[in-house]
Amino acid sequence: MIDVLVVDDDVRVAEINAKYVERVPGFRVAARAHSAAQALAAVADEPVDLMLLDHYLPDRTGLELVHRMRELGHGADVIMITAAGDVETVRAAMRLGALHYLVKPFTFATLRTRLDSYATLRRTVERVGGQGVAGQEQVDRIFGALRTTPDPSPPDLPSGHSEPTSDLICAALHQADHPLSAHEVAAETGLSRSTAQRYLRHLEQAGQLRLTLKYGDTGRPEHRYAWVAP
């Protein structure tokens, strides 16, 4: 398993990103941090393989955190996940060795593509490492492992629907251990109940969710939705 530290100052965003990670086979979330200090404490307590890192943190920037980690000898790989889209920040991330750079908002499919390429990179390095010395062909194979294919085209969404919101709802239902109502999905995701209901209805009709009815004392059934495993 690849252990991941999710770092984002927004608690809700960190939780969403963590749920995304848990949906990718071979990855698990070792910890979450909401500041650079918390992240440093986490890697000092238990090393991780990969850090999903926001740039905007309350005590220092994400890139400053990476620099400090390297000074302290922490070798975790880094994928930047941030709203910072300016070229200077992107270039600085490259200089510090970030393996990928995702600009918010992004979809689960986008993150999964990067995580899958990272897993391929680790497997490639392990295979080549067993040979002791890498020739040009092996070096090319290592660097090529980080190349990603275009993100798969998502199913068509109705007018007024956004893919990140759809992914957010899917992540909430995927992690739930029981069917959820529209009210519960709204509370989990921070969306309005009407918005949650609209997306849930579309996802159920598209076959991604299963609808069940729960009858209460009033006799009017409550619609509850569950994730349909692929």
C-alpha positions in Angstrom: 0.0 0.0 0.0 1.1 3.6 -0.7 0.7 5.8 2.3 -0.6 9.3 1.6 -0.6 12.5 3.7 -3.3 14.9 2.6 -2.5 18.5 3.4 -5.1 21.3 2.9 -6.1 24.2 5.2 -9.7 23.6 4.4 -10.9 20.7 6.6 -13.8 19.8 4.2 -11.5 19.9 1.1 -9.0 17.7 2.9 -11.7 15.2 3.7 -12.9 15.2 0.1 -9.4 14.6 -1.2 -8.9 11.9 1.3 -12.0 10.1 0.2 -10.8 10.4 -3.4 -7.5 8.7 -2.4 -9.3 5.9 -0.6 -11.2 5.1 -3.8 -8.0 4.3 -5.7 -6.7 0.7 -5.2 -3.3 0.5 -3.6 -3.5 3.8 -1.8 -4.5 4.6 1.8 -4.6 7.9 3.7 -2.2 7.8 6.6 -3.0 11.2 8.0 -4.5 14.6 7.3 -3.0 18.0 8.1 -4.3 21.5 7.8 -1.1 23.5 8.3 2.6 23.2 7.6 3.3 22.5 11.2 0.8 19.7 11.4 2.3 18.2 8.2 5.8 18.3 9.5 4.7 16.7 12.8 2.9 14.0 10.8 5.9 13.0 8.7 8.1 13.1 11.7 5.8 10.8 13.6 5.4 8.3 10.7 7.0 8.7 7.3 4.6 8.6 4.2 5.3 7.8 0.6 3.3 10.6 -0.9 1.9 14.0 0.1 -1.0 15.7 -1.6 -0.2 19.3 -0.9 -2.1 22.6 -1.1 0.1 25.7 -1.6 -2.0 28.1 0.5 -1.5 27.1 4.2 -2.0 29.3 7.2 1.6 29.2 8.5 3.8 28.9 5.4 3.3 28.1 1.8 3.2 24.5 0.5 6.5 25.0 -1.4 8.2 26.4 1.7 7.0 23.3 3.5 8.5 21.1 0.8 11.8 22.9 1.2 11.8 22.5 4.9 11.0 18.8 4.6 14.0 18.3 2.4 16.2 20.2 4.9 15.0 17.8 7.6 15.6 14.7 5.4 12.0 13.8 4.7 11.8 12.2 1.3 8.1 11.9 0.7 7.1 12.5 -2.9 4.8 15.5 -3.6 1.8 16.1 -5.8 0.6 19.7 -5.6 -3.2 20.2 -5.4 -3.9 23.9 -5.2 -5.8 26.9 -6.6 -2.4 28.6 -7.3 -2.2 28.7 -11.1 0.4 31.3 -11.6 3.4 30.2 -13.6 6.0 31.2 -11.0 4.5 28.9 -8.4 4.2 26.1 -11.0 7.9 26.6 -11.9 9.0 26.6 -8.3 7.1 23.4 -7.7 8.9 21.8 -10.6 12.3 23.0 -9.2 11.4 21.4 -5.8 10.6 18.1 -7.5 6.8 18.0 -7.4 5.7 15.0 -9.6 2.4 16.5 -10.6 0.5 19.7 -10.2 -3.3 19.8 -10.1 -5.2 23.1 -10.2 -8.5 23.2 -8.3 -11.2 22.4 -9.0 -10.5 19.0 -10.5 -12.3 15.7 -10.8 -11.8 12.3 -9.2 -10.8 11.0 -12.6 -8.1 13.6 -12.9 -6.6 12.7 -9.5 -6.9 9.0 -10.1 -4.9 9.4 -13.4 -2.0 11.1 -11.5 -2.1 8.5 -8.6 -2.1 5.6 -11.1 1.0 7.1 -12.9 2.7 7.6 -9.5 2.0 3.9 -8.6 3.5 3.0 -12.0 6.5 5.1 -11.3 7.2 3.3 -8.0 6.8 -0.1 -9.6 9.2 0.9 -12.4 11.8 2.2 -10.0 11.6 -0.9 -8.0 12.2 -3.1 -11.0 15.0 -1.0 -12.3 16.5 -0.7 -8.9 16.9 -4.4 -8.7 19.4 -4.2 -11.5 21.8 -2.0 -9.6 22.7 0.4 -12.4 20.2 2.0 -14.9 21.1 2.5 -18.5 19.4 5.1 -20.8 16.6 2.7 -21.6 15.8 2.1 -17.9 16.1 5.9 -17.2 13.7 6.6 -20.0 11.3 4.1 -18.6 11.3 5.7 -15.2 10.7 9.2 -16.5 8.1 7.8 -18.9 6.1 6.3 -16.0 5.0 9.8 -15.0 3.3 10.6 -18.3 -0.4 10.6 -18.0 -3.0 9.8 -20.6 -5.9 12.2 -21.2 -8.6 12.1 -18.6 -11.4 9.8 -19.6 -14.5 11.7 -20.9 -17.1 11.7 -18.1 -20.8 10.9 -18.8 -22.8 13.8 -20.2 -24.2 15.9 -17.4 -27.5 17.8 -17.7 -27.4 21.6 -18.2 -26.6 23.3 -14.9 -24.7 20.3 -13.5 -21.0 20.4 -12.7 -18.6 17.5 -12.7 -16.8 18.5 -9.4 -20.2 18.6 -7.6 -21.2 15.3 -9.1 -17.8 13.8 -7.9 -18.3 15.3 -4.5 -21.7 13.6 -4.1 -20.3 10.3 -5.4 -17.4 10.4 -2.9 -19.8 11.0 0.0 -22.0 8.0 -1.0 -19.0 5.8 -1.8 -17.6 6.3 1.7 -21.0 5.8 3.5 -21.7 2.5 5.1 -25.4 2.8 4.6 -27.8 4.5 2.1 -28.1 8.3 2.5 -31.0 10.7 2.1 -30.8 13.9 0.2 -30.7 15.8 3.5 -27.8 13.6 4.7 -25.9 14.1 1.5 -26.4 17.8 1.7 -25.1 17.9 5.3 -22.1 15.7 4.3 -21.1 17.8 1.3 -22.1 21.3 2.3 -24.6 21.6 -0.7 -28.2 22.7 -0.4 -30.8 19.9 -0.1 -32.3 20.9 -3.5 -29.0 20.7 -5.2 -28.2 17.4 -3.7 -31.6 16.0 -4.6 -31.1 17.2 -8.2 -27.8 15.4 -8.6 -28.9 12.3 -6.8 -31.8 11.9 -9.1 -29.6 12.2 -12.2 -27.0 9.8 -10.8 -29.7 7.3 -10.0 -31.1 7.5 -13.5 -27.6 7.1 -14.9 -27.2 3.8 -12.9 -24.5 5.1 -10.6 -26.7 5.0 -7.5 -29.3 2.6 -6.2 -32.6 4.1 -4.9 -34.3 2.5 -1.9 -37.4 3.7 0.0 -37.6 4.0 3.8 -41.1 4.3 5.3 -41.6 6.2 8.5 -44.6 7.0 10.7 -46.1 9.5 8.3 -46.5 6.9 5.6 -44.5 9.0 3.1 -41.4 7.1 2.0 -38.0 8.8 2.3 -35.7 8.3 -0.8 -32.3 7.0 0.2 -29.4 6.5 -2.2 -26.4 4.0 -2.1 -23.3 3.8 -4.3 -23.4 1.0 -6.9 -20.0 -0.7 -6.9 -18.5 -0.9 -10.4 
